[in-house]
Amino acid sequence: MTISMFQCVLIGLWTGLCLAGMLLGIYTNRCLIMATGVGLILGDLPTGLAMGAVGELAFMGFGVSQGGSVPPNPMGPGIVGTIIAITMKDAGIDVGSALALSFPFAVAFQFIITATYTFATTLTSVAYKALDKKDFRTFRMAANLTVIIFAVVGFIIGFAGAFSSDGLQKVISLIPGWLSTGLGMAGKMLPAIGFAMILNVMAKRELIPFVLLGYICIAYLNLPVMGVAVLGTAVALMVFFNAGKKGESVEEVEVEFEDGI
């Protein structure tokens, strides 16, 4: 599949919008959001949704910084991984292989984002000086310029990823079949590893029965994901209402669970 120049521009604009939206706290930088947009632009929404789903599962754990480490950026699977999965579908690259191939980009993008954050910190002193001088126009520009900078960086990343898809396809086509199969298996394991990482951080004694209940529903009862979600909602409502009957406030229950994160 060849990506047109118009699609490259659209993917760049979509990436810039998603990255800038992160600063506004609307979570547009999630894998599912970015991959869905790329899937719509490239005319393959099912693959975009599938790529976003496996990316979310993987980054459920990888997106949590362990200690002082910086996690990979979700733009790797969300943008580049989706482009690989859609354009290389005919070559036998599935979403699992695309997820594994996108992780080097996820690490590289995080370096770019960190550098962008570092540069944006210089705008703070400009805003303070403008505020001291009562120069509100310069203050507004310095205060809002960070969002614009991230939008530009996102556009460059998205446009470059889409524009270089032909070269990327040629490089991936050189990968031998046995290695491509191995990458596919590794990619399918990444969501499980990501979920295990977040579970390792959040799991407490009180939550172990719920984890086992979810495992039984999937492994033995063969419930679909929607069925498990409805069951989880019912259990959460039962816990919520029973906690109120015991005289515990909602705030007390939330604080009890927060110390496990």
NORJO-V402281 format. One record per backbone hydrogen bond with DSSP energy under -1.0 kcal/mol. NH is the residue of the N-H (numbers start at 0). CO is the residue of the C=O. Records with the same first field share a line. If there is no record, write none. Layout:
BEGIN
NH: CO, CO
END
This chain:
BEGIN
7: 3
8: 4
9: 5
10: 6
11: 7
12: 8
13: 9
14: 10
15: 11
16: 12
17: 13
18: 14
19: 15
20: 16
22: 19
24: 21
25: 20
33: 29
34: 30
35: 31
36: 32
37: 33
38: 34
39: 35
40: 36
41: 37
43: 38
47: 43
48: 44
49: 45
50: 46
51: 47
52: 48
53: 49
54: 50
55: 51
56: 52
57: 53
58: 54
60: 57
61: 57
62: 58
63: 60
68: 65
72: 105
75: 72
77: 73
78: 74
79: 74
80: 75
82: 78
83: 79
84: 80
85: 81
86: 82
87: 83
91: 88
92: 87
97: 93
98: 94
99: 95
100: 96
101: 97
105: 101
106: 102
107: 103
108: 104
109: 105
110: 106
111: 107
112: 108
113: 109
114: 110
115: 111
116: 112
117: 113
118: 114
119: 115
120: 116
121: 118
122: 119
123: 120
126: 122
127: 123
128: 124
129: 125
130: 126
131: 127
132: 128
133: 130
134: 129
135: 133
138: 134
139: 135
140: 136
141: 137
142: 138
143: 139
144: 140
147: 143
148: 144
149: 145
150: 146
151: 147
152: 148
153: 149
154: 150
155: 151
156: 152
157: 153
158: 154
159: 155
160: 156
161: 157
162: 158
163: 159
164: 161
167: 163
168: 164
169: 165
170: 166
171: 167
172: 168
173: 170
174: 171
179: 175
180: 176
181: 177
182: 178
183: 179
184: 180
185: 181
186: 182
187: 183
188: 184
189: 185
192: 188
193: 189
194: 190
195: 191
196: 192
197: 193
198: 194
199: 195
200: 196
201: 197
202: 198
207: 203
210: 206
211: 207
212: 208
213: 209
214: 210
215: 211
216: 212
217: 213
218: 214
219: 215
220: 215
222: 216
227: 223
228: 224
229: 225
230: 226
231: 227
232: 228
233: 229
234: 230
235: 231
236: 232
237: 233
238: 234
239: 235
240: 236
241: 237
242: 238
243: 239
244: 240
245: 241
246: 243
247: 242
252: 248
253: 249
254: 250
255: 251
256: 252
257: 253
258: 254
259: 256
260: 257
END
